[in-house]
């Protein structure tokens, strides 16, 4: 455990850490929180936050999701903190401070109810409250009640067994509106998100219905251009069709193979059907060779 972690751990043993009691820390006029405090609030351990950051480093951008302080920047932070805020040990050489977006991303990766509930409180009582003192007021975000229709629609999507999971649905919303959490949606965006999900659900469930029916057709007239090979009698009944024409040959009509090729091109999976067709053609061909050999022997005798 690092010295900073030990310091925070010792402090938290004497008093419970809550969003309301968090010391105010900012960097470049941006409210931030340490790894240890974030882990404590999210009900996990600091090492898990660090491991999540390391394993998903491509999802975290320095200056956007976190700040990495060392050298003079770290020294200046120590000076700016009051004694009660001084969670940074003199022995610490590198310090990671998480922004609102970084805290939201960790909540998303943890995927626990506690993490999301705590982040909502951090959003309202820490990050936004602290930012108001150093930034222009942001557009008012939606309230819990204003986000209720969105949550209810997501629940409906799950209940309808659309095949989509919670993380995938929320990821679509986050990406569509460029937010880390639905708390960041405005009231109008929350309603827009519902309409957005309705479209997504319709595309997801009714994709095959929405697609135009492929024009795949193989009527008996298909054989018209092959009548010089098969003859009229061969097409009078299935059992009249010559067995030798069932073997693979580029000159012989093969509507079954063409049908499967068209279906495959249209997006259907026909591997099993094609496998069996090729197998049947092979065995018919082998059987024809054996029959021919027997006929020759009988003819010679």
C-alpha positions in Angstrom: 0.0 0.0 0.0 1.4 3.5 -0.9 2.0 6.1 1.7 -0.9 8.1 0.4 -3.2 5.1 0.7 -2.0 4.5 4.2 -2.7 8.1 5.1 -6.2 8.1 3.7 -6.9 4.7 5.2 -5.9 5.9 8.7 -8.1 9.0 8.3 -11.1 7.0 7.1 -10.8 4.7 10.1 -11.4 7.6 12.4 -14.3 9.1 10.4 -16.5 7.8 7.7 -16.0 9.3 4.3 -19.1 10.7 2.6 -19.7 12.9 -0.4 -20.9 15.7 2.0 -17.7 15.5 4.0 -15.2 15.4 1.1 -12.4 18.0 1.2 -12.6 20.4 -1.7 -9.7 19.7 -4.1 -9.3 21.4 -7.5 -6.6 21.5 -10.1 -6.5 24.1 -12.9 -9.9 25.3 -11.5 -11.4 21.8 -12.0 -12.8 19.9 -9.1 -11.0 16.6 -8.7 -10.8 13.6 -6.3 -8.0 11.2 -5.3 -8.0 7.5 -6.2 -8.2 6.5 -2.5 -11.2 8.7 -1.8 -12.9 7.6 -5.0 -12.4 3.9 -4.1 -13.6 4.5 -0.6 -16.8 6.1 -1.8 -17.4 3.5 -4.5 -17.1 0.6 -2.0 -13.9 -0.8 -3.6 -10.2 -0.7 -3.0 -7.7 1.7 -4.6 -5.8 -1.1 -6.4 -8.9 -1.9 -8.3 -9.3 1.7 -9.5 -5.6 1.7 -10.6 -5.9 -1.7 -12.3 -9.0 -0.6 -14.2 -7.1 2.6 -15.3 -4.1 0.5 -16.4 -6.1 -2.1 -18.3 -8.3 0.5 -20.0 -5.7 3.2 -20.5 -7.0 3.9 -24.0 -10.3 5.0 -22.5 -8.8 7.5 -20.2 -7.4 10.8 -21.5 -5.1 12.9 -19.4 -6.5 16.4 -18.9 -10.0 15.1 -19.6 -10.6 12.2 -17.3 -7.7 12.7 -14.9 -4.6 14.8 -14.1 -1.2 13.4 -13.4 0.7 15.6 -11.0 4.4 15.4 -10.3 7.2 17.7 -9.6 6.3 21.4 -9.2 2.6 20.8 -9.9 2.4 18.3 -7.1 4.3 20.6 -4.8 2.0 23.5 -5.6 -1.0 21.3 -4.8 0.4 20.5 -1.4 0.9 24.2 -0.7 -2.7 25.0 -1.8 -4.2 22.5 0.5 -5.1 23.3 4.1 -4.0 21.1 6.9 -7.3 19.3 7.0 -7.1 18.6 3.3 -3.5 17.5 3.3 -4.0 13.9 2.2 -0.8 13.9 0.1 2.2 12.5 1.8 5.6 14.2 1.2 6.9 10.9 0.0 4.4 10.7 -2.9 6.1 11.5 -6.2 3.2 11.0 -8.6 -0.5 11.7 -7.9 -3.5 10.9 -10.1 -6.5 13.2 -9.6 -9.8 12.2 -11.2 -12.2 14.6 -12.8 -15.9 14.3 -13.1 -15.6 12.4 -16.4 -13.0 10.1 -14.9 -15.1 9.3 -11.9 -18.1 8.6 -14.1 -16.0 6.3 -16.3 -14.9 4.3 -13.2 -18.5 4.0 -12.1 -19.3 2.6 -15.5 -16.5 0.1 -15.3 -17.4 -1.0 -11.8 -21.1 -1.4 -12.8 -22.3 -1.5 -9.2 -25.4 0.2 -7.8 -23.2 1.8 -5.1 -20.8 3.3 -7.6 -23.6 4.8 -9.7 -25.5 6.1 -6.6 -22.4 7.7 -5.2 -21.5 9.2 -8.6 -24.9 10.9 -8.8 -24.2 12.5 -5.4 -20.7 13.5 -6.5 -22.2 15.0 -9.6 -24.7 17.1 -7.7 -22.9 17.8 -4.5 -19.2 17.8 -5.3 -18.2 18.3 -8.9 -20.9 20.7 -10.0 -21.1 22.5 -6.7 -17.3 23.1 -6.7 -17.3 24.0 -10.4 -19.9 26.7 -10.0 -17.4 28.8 -8.1 -14.8 28.8 -10.8 -16.8 28.3 -14.0 -19.7 29.9 -15.8 -23.0 28.1 -14.8 -23.7 25.2 -17.1 -27.1 24.5 -18.6 -29.3 23.0 -16.0 -29.3 19.3 -16.2 -32.3 17.0 -15.8 -33.7 16.0 -12.4 -34.3 12.5 -11.3 -38.0 12.7 -12.2 -37.1 14.1 -15.6 -34.9 11.1 -16.3 -37.5 8.6 -15.1 -39.1 8.1 -18.6 -35.7 7.2 -20.0 -35.0 4.6 -17.2 -38.5 3.2 -17.6 -38.1 2.7 -21.3 -34.8 0.9 -20.8 -36.5 -1.4 -18.3 -39.2 -2.0 -21.0 -36.5 -2.9 -23.6 -35.1 -5.5 -21.2 -38.5 -6.8 -20.3 -39.4 -7.2 -24.0 -36.4 -9.5 -24.3 -35.0 -7.4 -27.1 -31.7 -9.2 -26.7 -29.9 -6.0 -25.6 -28.2 -5.8 -22.2 -28.1 -2.8 -19.8 -24.5 -1.9 -20.5 -25.0 -1.9 -24.2 -28.1 0.2 -24.1 -26.6 2.8 -21.8 -23.4 2.9 -23.9 -25.5 3.8 -27.0 -27.1 6.7 -25.1 -23.7 7.9 -23.7 -22.1 7.8 -27.2 -25.1 9.4 -28.9 -25.2 12.4 -26.5 -21.4 12.4 -25.6 -22.0 12.0 -21.9 -20.5 9.7 -19.2 -23.8 9.3 -17.4 -27.4 10.1 -18.0 -27.3 12.6 -15.2 -25.5 14.8 -17.7 -28.5 14.9 -20.0 -30.7 17.9 -20.1 -34.5 17.4 -19.7 -35.0 17.7 -23.4 -32.1 15.3 -24.1 -33.6 12.8 -21.8 -36.8 12.8 -23.9 -34.8 12.7 -27.1 -32.9 9.7 -25.7 -36.2 7.8 -25.3 -37.0 8.5 -29.0 -33.5 7.5 -30.0 -33.9 4.1 -28.1 -37.2 3.5 -29.8 -35.6 3.7 -33.2 -32.7 1.5 -32.0 -35.1 -1.1 -30.6 -37.1 -1.1 -33.8 -34.0 -1.6 -35.9 -32.6 -4.3 -33.5 -35.8 -6.4 -33.3 -37.3 -5.8 -36.7 -34.2 -5.7 -38.8 -35.1 -8.7 -40.9 -38.7 -7.4 -41.3 -37.4 -4.0 -42.4 -35.1 -5.5 -45.0 -36.6 -5.8 -48.5 -37.4 -9.4 -49.5 -34.5 -10.7 -51.6 -35.6 -11.4 -55.2 -34.7 -15.1 -55.2 -36.8 -17.1 -57.6 -36.2 -20.5 -59.3 -39.4 -21.6 -61.1 -39.6 -24.5 -63.4 -38.9 -22.1 -66.3 -35.3 -22.2 -65.0 -34.8 -25.4 -67.0 -35.9 -23.8 -70.3 -32.3 -23.0 -71.3 -31.3 -26.6 -70.4 -34.0 -28.5 -72.3 -31.5 -29.5 -74.9 -29.6 -31.3 -72.2 -32.3 -32.8 -70.0 -35.1 -33.3 -72.5 -38.8 -32.9 -72.1 -39.5 -36.3 -70.5 -37.0 -35.6 -67.8 -39.0 -32.7 -66.5 -42.3 -34.5 -66.5 -41.8 -35.8 -62.9 -39.0 -35.7 -60.3 -38.4 -39.5 -60.6 -37.9 -39.0 -64.4 -35.0 -36.7 -64.0 -31.7 -38.4 -65.1 -29.5 -39.4 -62.1 -26.4 -38.4 -64.0 -27.6 -34.8 -64.2 -27.5 -34.7 -60.3 -23.7 -34.9 -60.3 -21.7 -31.7 -60.2 -20.9 -30.4 -63.7 -20.7 -26.8 -65.0 -22.9 -27.7 -67.9 -25.7 -29.3 -65.9 -28.5 -27.3 -64.3 -28.0 -26.8 -60.6 -30.8 -24.6 -59.2 -30.2 -25.8 -55.6 -26.6 -24.6 -55.6 -27.6 -21.3 -57.2 -30.4 -20.8 -54.7 -28.0 -21.4 -51.8 -25.5 -19.0 -53.3 -28.1 -16.3 -53.6 -29.3 -16.8 -50.1 -25.7 -16.6 -48.8 -25.2 -13.3 -50.7 -28.4 -12.0 -49.1 -27.0 -12.6 -45.7 -28.5 -15.9 -44.8 -26.3 -18.6 -43.2 -26.6 -21.7 -45.5 -23.4 -23.6 -44.6 -25.3 -26.7 -43.4 -27.5 -26.9 -46.4 -24.6 -26.3 -48.8 -22.6 -29.0 -46.9 -25.3 -31.5 -47.3 -25.9 -30.7 -51.0 -22.2 -31.2 -51.8 -22.3 -34.4 -49.9 -25.3 -35.7 -51.8 -23.7 -34.8 -55.1 -20.5 -36.6 -54.1 -22.2 -39.8 -53.1 -24.4 -39.7 -56.3 -21.3 -39.3 -58.3 -19.6 -42.2 -56.6 -22.7 -44.4 -56.9 -22.9 -43.6 -60.6 -19.3 -44.7 -61.1 -20.0 -48.0 -59.4 -23.2 -48.6 -61.4 -21.3 -47.8 -64.6 -18.5 -50.3 -63.6 -21.1 -53.0 -62.9 -22.9 -52.4 -66.2 -19.6 -52.8 -68.1 -18.9 -56.1 -66.4 -22.4 -57.4 -67.0 -22.2 -56.2 -70.6 -18.9 -58.0 -71.2 -20.4 -61.3 -69.9 
